[in-house]
């Protein structure tokens, strides 16, 4: 799984708001990083050169809790998506949810009231868009299952639920925008916080 973890860490770096120089430094680090180093980066967005056995055990436990033990049946509304979303796709599915939880927590730390509500709505909207895109790609894999038609129906059902969640959050954003609220301001504050954290640890 180390290869998949590195792919995801690389995606995190490329999609970040860091400078091109910093992105290249981080990508070079991930390229030769050990599994504990990659896991730590995914968890905390930090670079750690030396990780002792005690720290490695703690990182493994945190990573397991954040990314591995998510119940596929609960997440997919009764569908064992692990049988469909194989390899990197399933890793990505788990990590989308974990990343969203972390982002929502940061929204809560910014302020209370409408700004926090707009920030959370923007985070969840981003999450649902990623989930929908991932699920739509996986529909093609249904042909290799025992019951392709049922597989497609189940995936479309999950996509429909995700679309409803997306519409609900987008309605919140639209309503807030009409009142002059700024979701981007809250999201930018989260991004600036993450960027400073990475720069301080490189």
N, C-alpha and C positions, 0 to 999 in steps of 0.2 A: 504493500500500500504506500510505501515511501514515495514512489513515483507520482501517485495520484495526489498525495499531500503537497509535493513540490509544485505540481501543476496548479493546484488551488492557491498556494502561497504566491506563485508567480502572477496569477490572475489578480489577486488582491493588490499586488504591487503595481501592476500595469494600470489598473483601474483607479488607483489612488491619485490624489492631487499633488503628489510630491514632484520635485523638479526632475528633469530627465537624468541629471547626474546622480541624484539620490536613488532613483529607480534602478539605474544600472548597478550601483553599489549593492543594493539589496538583492537584485537578481543574481549577481555574482556570488553573494553570500549563500543564497538558497541553493544554487547549483551544486555546491560542494558541502552543504550542511548535512549534519547527521539527523536521524529521525527526531531525537529530543529537541534539537535546535529548530527544526521545521515546525514541530508541534507547538513549541513555545512561541514562535513567530506568529502562527495562526491564532493562538490564544490571546496573546498580549500585544502583538505588533512590535515586538522588541527583538533586538539582536543580542544573543548571549553566546559568547565564545566558549566558555567553560561551564559545563553542567555536571555536577557531581551526582553520585548515585541517589542521594537523598532528594535532590532537586529533580532528577529524572523521574523518580517514582511519583513525586507530587505532580509533575507535568503530565505523566501518563494518566493519573487518576482524574485530573481536571479535564484532559482531552477526552477521555472515555465518557465522562459525565456530560460534557458539552456536545460531543459530536457522534459518539458511537452508540450510546444506549437509547437514543430516541426511538420510540416504538413505532415501527412503520405502519402497523395496523391503526393505531390511534391517529397518527399524522394523516394518513390517507383516507380517513373516514371508513375504516373497515376493509380496506384493500391492502394486501401485502405487496406494496410496490417494490419491495426488494427483489421480488421474482421477475420484475420487468425492468426496473432501473438498475442495471448491473454496472459494476466497475465504477468509473469516474462519475457517471451520472448519479448514482446513489450517494456517493461521497458528497457531491455538489448539493443534492437535495437536503441532506442532513445539515450541511454547513450554511445553507441559505437560512434555515430556521434559527440556527445558533447565532449567526451574524445579526439577524433581525432582533433577537432578544437583547444582544449587547447594545445595538443602536437605540432601541427603545429605552433601555436603562439610562443611556446618555441623554436622551431627550428629557427624561424625568429630572436629571440633574441640572438642566438649564434653567428651568423656571416652572411656575405653575400657571394654570389657566390656559388661555387660547393659544399661546405660543407653543406650549408643550403639546397640546392637542393637535396642532397643525404639524408639528415635527413628527409625532407618532403616526399620523395619517400618511405623511409622505414616506416614512420608513416602511410601513405595511404595504403601501401601494407598490413600492419598489420590490418588495419581497414577492408579492403576488404576481407581478409581471414576470419575474424570473422563474417562478414555479410554473406558470402557464406556458412559458416558452420551453422549459425543460420537458414538461409533460407532452406538449405537442410534438416535440422531436421523438419522444419515446413511443408514440402510437405506431410508428413503422415497425417496431420490434414485436408487436403483437402477433404478427404472422408466424413467428417461431414458437408461440405458445400452444398449449393443447386446444384451447378454444379462442381463436383469434377474434371472433365477433364479440364474445363476452368481454375479452380483454379491452377492446376498443371502447365498448360501452362504459366499462368501469372508469377508464381513463377520462373519457369525455364527461362523465359524471363529476369526477374530481375537478376537472377544468372548469366546469360550470359553477361549482361551489367557489372556486378561486376567483372567478370573474365577478361573482356576486360580492365577495369581500372587497375586491378591487373597486367596484362601482360605489360601494358604501363609503370607502375611504376617499375616493375622488370627489364624492358629493360633499364631504367635509371640507376638502381643500377648496372646492369651488365656492362653497358658502363663505369660507373664511376670506377668500380673495375678494369676494363682493363686499365684505366689510372692511377691506383694506388690511387684512392680516397678512403676514409674510412668513410662509413656511420655509422659504429658501434661507432666510436669516438664521433660523434655528438649525437647519441642516448644515449650513456653512460653519456655524459655531462648533458643531460636532466634528466636522472635517478638520478644522484648524486645530482642535484639541488633539486629534489623532496624529496629525502631521508633526506637531511639536513633540509628541510622545516618541515618535519614530526617530526624529532628528536628535533628540536627547540621548538616545540609546545606540546610535551608530558610531 
